[in-house]
Amino acid sequence: MAQKQQLVARGATDLSLTGAVRRGEVIRVRNGWYSTFGEADPRLRAVRVGGRLTGISAIKARGGWVLGQHPLHVSVPRNAARQRQPQNRFRRLQPADRRRVVLHWDGPELLDEGGSAVVGIRDALVRVVLDESWETAIAAIDWALHAGQLDIIDFELLMLALPKRLQGIRHWVDENCESLPESLARTRLKAAGHGVVSQVRLRLVERIDLVIDGQVGLEVDGEEFHRDSFFEDRDKDLAITSATMHALRPSAAHVFTQWPRVQHAVTAALASRGVVVSGNSGPEPPKRRPSRRTPRKRAASPEFPKPRNTQRGWRRWSWCE
């Protein structure tokens, strides 16, 4: 993704750019922007709208852990105009398109972070925490820590960028988490009041995904990484049982689509060992506030002071202030 002036500075001409577009070597995204990304690439669509990928769309484009489909989240400058539809650079973005495209009007401080098509990782994670569900936000930060996208300094800067009411997410994330289903299972079990420890090492095996209340060893299997490890998985189950814990091995699909069954199995396994969890004794996620997705109104100034009400309800201007 590049602007025309960047390409001209490297020797491109109007004729060569036009020829490259006609040959299908590059795509003219919108006026002054060219790209080698495919038409379906969300980065190209975000630039065509008039901004850059942000929020959960930016995390997904970076290869993060994202479950399900989400609308295209685009960060645009507060003074931006003439937003286009992501599929057609000749048609303006209509109110009916807002179900598929979510605009976030951001200030100039974001312009220096990230690339030409995607905002910086911290800005994207802040938007995820503000907009998405609690477990989705935790999974995104788990991935960023596990993949090395955030170091300890970046993580602390991320926490400082969040409202105080949301900074408690630091107690929910886990840098040892290794997959999306593991992250979702850990968050849901903690929300249900269970004590959960990730990546516990045993003497006979390398480690197990989750240990619940010290009594249940939970291994979450995804088809991608466990298709050829049948013997190793059974060997780990034997090690968990030898450690006097109940072994459970749901698939990733169970966590994604049939979580109540997994939750019931965990509860039954704990009950058989005399452990009963009554109610939700775990920490509660904070209540969310809807984020502002439209530009703020212009603040009052000496030239255009803010009107104030009189006792009769009339509005008058206080010029002497």
Buried (B, 14 or more C-beta within 10 A) or exposed (E): BBBBEBBEEEEBEEEEBEEBEEEEEBBBBBEEBBBEBEEEBBBBBBBBBBBBBBBBBBBBBBEBBBBEEBBBBBBBBEEBEEBBBBEEBEEEBEEEBEEEBBBBBBEEEBEEBBEEBBBBBBBBBBBBBBBBEBBBBBBBBBBBBBEEBBEEEBBEEBBEBBEEEBBBBEEBBBBBBBBBBBBBBBBBBBBBBBBBBBBBEBEEBEEBBBBBBBBBBBBBBBEEEBEEEEEEEEEBBEBBEEBEBBBBBBBBEBBEEEBEEBBEBBBEBBEEBEBEBEEEEBEEBBEBEEEEEEBEEEEEEEEEEEEEEEEEEEEEEEEEE
